[in-house]
C-alpha cells in the first residue's frame, strides 16, 4: 500500500469509526420491505469480505455495491465499479498511486475507459453535494437508479458511508416498487434521470414524503419540471456534472427555471471556464487522476477536466449549448457507438457498420441510436434486426436502420 493510499484509508477509517461510534445501532441501509441493516452490521459484513488480489469489484444490486465499497475502503484496496450488464475492464495501465476508486464508464467521449480517483477526490464530491444540497436534513436516500453510475453512487451509498445518511433500495425503478420502498420512511430524497421522472410522474407515484427531488444524466425539460410542480407541488432540481469531475452545478431555486438551458449555480469550490472551442473547463478538488487510455487532445488530471460540453458561463451560472462528444445519451445512460457497431458486426458478419446518435422526438429519451449498414435497405427486415441485436442490451438497440439506396 503506498503512502497516499494509507492516508486515504486513515481518513476514511476515522470518519467511519466516528459514524459507528455515534450511529452504530441505527439503520444504515433499508431493503424495499423496510427491513434494515445497522451501521454495525454493515461494518461486520464488509470486514469479512476478502479483496480479489489488488482490488474489490463492486457489481450487482445496491446492497452488493455498498458492501464492496466499504470492504475496499476498510482494506485499503481500490474498488472497481462495474455495471450489472458489463464485464470488468482490466485497466491497460496500473492504477496511479493513491487510487481508491475505479469507474468504468463511457462518458461524453463515447469511449469506454477506466477513470481513477483518490479517496480525497471521492470525498470532495460527496461532501460538496452533502453540504450544498443539505442532504443530512432530507431523510433517507432512495437508491432507485444504478449505483454503478456516478450520480447514483454519490447521491446515495457514498452518502451513507461518508456522512452516515441512511439509504433504501428500490429494486426496480417502476412506480409500484418505488412507492413500496419509499412508504416506510417519513422523509426521503429521490435522485433520478429525466426518463424515470417522466415515468414516475405519468405513473401516479405519490411524492408526499419526498423532501428533495434531483434530476441528472440528461437535460431536464421545462415541461417535465412544470408537470411535477403542477401535479404534486414538487420542484425537481436539475444537477449537472460528469463522471470525471463529479457534480459541477445545480438549480438551487424553489421556482421553475425560465430557461431550459439553465444548469444552475456552480457548487462551492468549483471553478468553470471555457476553452477556445467553447468547451467547459472544470477545476475542483473532485477532478479525478485521469483515464487508463487517453484520447488525443484530452485534458484530464491535476485538478482540471475539459468536458465534451459547450457551456456558457454567466455570473456563476452555467447554460448548456450542446455536446461535442461522440457518446450517445439514451435516457441518461451514456453509450459507446464503437461498442454497439462492433456487436452488430459480430452478430451479422458485416465488416462495416456506423453507429451515431440523433436527437429523439422524446426529449426525456434525449437521443436515439442510428445504425448505418452496408446492405440494401430492403434486406433490413424484422428478421435481420433481431439477428443484428442479438448481442445488444435492450437500450443499445438502434431506433433507425439505414441501408444502401435508402
N, C-alpha and C positions, 0 to 999 in steps of 0.2 A: 504494500500500500504506500503510495507516495505521500509527501508532506501535505500537499493541497487536499488530497482525499481524506487524510486523517483529520485535517482541520474541519472539513465539511461534515465528517462523521461526528466529530466532537460537538459542532454547532447543533446538528440535528439531535444528537443524544441529549444535550442539555435541554432543548425545547421539549423533546418527548418525555424526558424524566419529569419535567415540570407539569406537563399535561397529565401524566399518570398520577403524580402526587396530588393534584388538585381535582381530577375528574375520573380517577381510575375505575370507580364503580358505576359511573354514568354511561349511558348508551353512546357508543361511537358510530355504530352502523345498524340501520334498521333494514330488515328484509321486507318484501312487499306485504307480508301478512302482519306486520307490526312487531314481530319478534326481533330481538336485538342482540348484538354483541357489545360488551362493555369495552372500554379502552384497555382494561387489564386483560381481558380475554383476547382481544386483538393482538396485544403485545406478546402473550404467551404463544399464540399460534404462529406469529411471524418468527419468533426466536427458534422455533422448531424447524423452519424451512432451511434447507441447505443450498447454498449457491451452486449454480451449474458451472463450476470451474471459475471463470473470471467474471461472471455476470449472473443476474437473475432475470429471467424472461417474465414480463407481465403481459399476459394474454388471456382472453376469456371474458367472463362477465365481471361486473363491478367488484364483487367480493374477492375474486381471484386477483384482480389488478391491485386492489387495496392491500391485500396480504403481501403480494410480491413487492410492491413499493416499500412497504415497511420493512420487509426482510432485507432487501438490498441496502436500505439506508442504515439499518442496525448492524449489518455485517460489513458495511463499508465497501461494497462492490457495485459497479454500475447496474442500473435497472434498464433493460431494453424493452421498450413498449412495442407491442406487435398487435395489429388489428386481428379480430377473430378470423377473417377470411384470408389472411396473408400468412406466408411463411417468414420466419426471421431472416432478414437480410444480414449476412455477416459483413460488418464494415470492412471496406477494402484497405483501410489503414487501422493501426492500433488506436484505440480511444486516447485522446490527449490526456496529459496529466491532470488529475483533479476531476475527471468525468464522473458524474453521479447518475446522469440520466441520458439515455439514448432514445431519440424519437426516430421513427421510421415513417416518412411521410412524403407525399408528392409536393404539396405547397403550390405556390403560384407559378413556379418554373415549369411544371409538367414532368419533372424528372424525379423518380422515386429514389430517395437517398436517406442516409442516416445523418442526424444532427446531434451534436454533443453539447452537454450542459454541465456546469459545476453545480454543487448544491447551492452556493451563494446566488447563482443566476436563477435557479428554480425558485428559491425563497423570495428573491426580489419581486418576481412576477406575482407569486401567491400573496405576498404581503401588500403589494401595491393594490391589488384588487380587494383584498380584505378591508383595507383602511378606506379606500376611495368609495366603495360601494357599501361600507359598514355591514359586512356580511355577518359579523358576530351578533347583530341585532335583528336578524331576519329569520331566525329559527333554523330549520333543518334544510340542508341542501338536497334537492331531488336529482338523482342521477338517472335521467331518462335518455340521455344521449351517450355516445361512446366515450368512455374514459381513456381510450387509447388515442383519442384526438386531443389536441392541446386545450381547447375550450372546456370540454367536459372534465378533463383532468384537473385543470387549475381551479375551476369553479366548485368542484365537489370533493373528490377524495384527497387532494393535496391540502384543501382547507381543513379537512379532518385531521390529517397527520401533522400539519404545521401549526394550526391555530385552534384545534380542539372543537371545530364546528361539526356536529353530527351530520351524517348523510344517510339518505334512504335510497333504496334501489327499486326502480320501476323496470321490471324485466322486459317489457315491450313498450315502445313509445306510442301506444294507441290509447284512445280515450278511457276505456274501462280500466285497463291495468294501471294507467297513470292515476286515475282517481282513487283506485284501491290503495295504491302506495301512499298517496297524499292524505287520505282521510284519517289516518292515525295520529296526525300531528296538528297542533293548534296553529302553527305558523311555519311556512316553508318558503324557500326561494327557488325559482324554477328557471334554469337555463335551457334554451332550445335554439334551433335553427328556424329560419322563416318557413320552410316547408312543413315542419312539425307544428309551429304556431298556427299555421293556416288549418292544418288537420284538427288540432285541438279546439280551435275556435269554431270550426264548422261542425265538429263532433259533439258540441254542447258539453265540453268539460266545465266543471264548476271550479271557479278560482277564488272562492270566498276566503280561503286561508293562505292564498299566495300573497306574501308581503313584498316580494320583489320579482319582476319578470324581466329576463335579459335575453336578447337575441344576438347571435353572431354567426359567422360562417359564410354568409352571403348577404347582399343588401336587403334591408327591411323596407318594404314599400309603405308609403303613407296610407294606402288603402287598408292594409292589414293592421297597421298601427291604429287607424281610426276604428276599425271593426272591434278591436279589443276594448277600446275606450267606450264606444257606444253601447256594446252588448254587456260589458262587465265592469265598466269603470276602471279598467286595468290599463296602466301605462306600461308598454313594452319598451325597455331601454335598449337601444342599439349599441353594441360593443364592437370595436374594430381592433384587430391585431393580426399577428402572423405566428406560425409555429416557431419561427426562427428567433423572434424577439419578444413574444408574449403580447399582453394587452397594450394597446397604444392610446386609444381614446374611447370615450363613451358619452352617450347622450344622458346627461345628468338632470335634465329638466323633467318637471311633472306634467307638462303640457305637450301637445303634439308638435312634431317638427314642422317647420314651414317650408323646408327644402329637402327633397328626398335624397340629395347628395350629402346631406349633413351627417358626418361621422362623430360629431360631438367634440367635447373638450379633451385636450391632452391630459392623460393621467399624471399625477405628481411624479416628478423625476424623469419624465420622458421628454426628449427634445426632438422636434421634427423639422427637417429642411427638405429642399428639393435639389436634385442634381440637374445637370444641364439638359437631360431628356425629360424632366418633369417628374421623375420617379421620387417617391417618398423615401427619405433617408432618416432612419430612426436611430437615435443614440440613447441608450439607457443601460442600467445595471442588469437587466434581464436578457440582453442580447447574448446568444449562445457562443460557443467556441468556434463553430464552423461545421462544414459538411465533411463527409468521408470522401466525396468526389466533388470538386468544384467545376463549374462551367465557365467558359471564357467570359470575361467582363464582370463577373460577380464580385461583390464586396460584402463579406460576412465574417465578423470576428472583431476582437479588440474593442467591444462595446458599441460597434456600429453595424447596421444592416441596411443595405439598399434594397428596397422591396421591388416587386414587379408591378406595383400600382402607381398610376399617375394621380396624384392627390394635390389639391390646392391647400395651402396653409394660410389662414387669415386670423390674426389676433388670437392665437391659441386654439383655434378650431380647425378641424380637417373637413375637406369636401372632396368626395370621391369623383374622379373624372372617368377613368377606365382602367382596365387591367391590361398590362403589356406582356404578361407571361404566357407561356404555352400550355399551362394547365387548364383542364376543363372542370368547371364548378357545377356539379349536379346536386342541387338541393343541399348545398353546404359541404358536400363531400368532394374533395379535390382528386381528380383522376388524371392518369398519365396517358396521353394519346398514343405514345410509343408502345406501352404495355398492352393497350386494347388492340392495336393493329397487329402486334406480334401474336396475340392469342387467336385472332381471326385467321391469320395466315397459317398457324399450326392446325386449326380446325378444318380449313378448307383446302390447304395445299397451295394457295395463291402465293405468289412471290412479291406482289406489290399491293399494299393496302395503305391508304392515307386516312388518318382519323383527325378530326378537329371539332371544336366546339362552336356553337352558334346560339345566339340569343333565343331563349324559349318564349313561346307565347304565354306560358305560365310564369309570371315574374318570380314566384317563390321557388320555382324549379331552377331559375337562373339561366342555365344553358342546356341545350340538347346536344347529343353526340351525333356527328355526321360521319359516315364511312364512305369513302370513295374507292371503288374497286375497278380493277382492270378486267371486267367481264361485261358482256352485253346486259343492258338493263332488263331485258325480257327474261333473263335467267335468274334474276334476283327475286325468286318467288318465296312463298312461305316455307317450303322445304329447305331451300338454300339458307334462309335466315336462321332457321332452327339449328342447322348444322354449323353455321358460322358463329352462333352464340353459345355453342356447347361448352366452351371453356371460360365464358364470361360470367361474372356475377350479375344479378338482375339489373343493378344500377349502372353496369358498364355497357349494356345493350344499346346499340345505335337507334335513334328515333327515325333517322332518314338514311337511305341507302342510295348511292348514286353510282350507276354503271356507265359503260360506254354508250354513246348515242342517246344520252338522257335528254 
